[in-house]
Amino acid sequence: MTTTRHPLPLLHSLSIGALALLSAHAMAAPQTFTVVDAAGQPIASAAVSVIVKGGKPTAPAGTVVDMVQKNRRFTPSVLPVQTGTAVNFPNLDTVRHHVYSFSPTRKFEIKLYAGTPAAPVVFDKPGTATLGCNIHDTMVGYIHVVDTPYFGTTDAAGKVTIDVPAGEHKAQLWYPALGEATPPIEIPVRTGAPVTLKGK
């Protein structure tokens, strides 16, 4: 007589792992951050990220986002992305652009083009890259690269809402007035109530 053995220990282990993942996901809740300057005025287009213990620092393979050129501007003007993200630079204008960055975080150049370049640019280390256009000097944009999947950009009222797991974490704040070489401002935060982050 043949006895069939069921892999109960393995199934039990998988169930515990799945429950842990579901539990961690269930604990994530919208957290509102308000960013203000030293005078208490809201700061728009500020990149806010939250470093969560045990969180993955790099984006899943194949993560691609767009930074559009429209009306001779980079849109959005500040684009936070997770480390390892590929960024496309579609040109929606009727004139050609020549996008570049000389920043240590990511140096690159996309020479005169219309439409969407053939290959995106991968941002593989944290920091800030300042973007420009060789043809239109007034075009300036920023890509802020962070080692966390929890991030966002403030609106005109200086507010951003990010889904963050419950607990005590570290928030990081960066905005263009700080300059690309300035590290983000770090502030300990606890989820559950609205948080105000003060810039310089």
Beta strands, then each sheet from edge to edge (+ up, - down):
strand 1: 29-36
strand 2: 47-51
strand 3: 64-66
strand 4: 68-70
strand 5: 73-75
strand 6: 78-82
strand 7: 85-88
strand 8: 97-101
strand 9: 108-113
strand 10: 121-123
strand 11: 127-133
strand 12: 140-146
strand 13: 151-153
strand 14: 159-164
strand 15: 168-174
strand 16: 185-190
strand 17: 195-198
sheet 1: 14+ 1- 17-
sheet 2: 13+ 2- 15+ 16-
sheet 3: 3+ 7+ 10-
sheet 4: 4+ 5-
sheet 5: 6+ 12+ 11- 8+ 9-
end
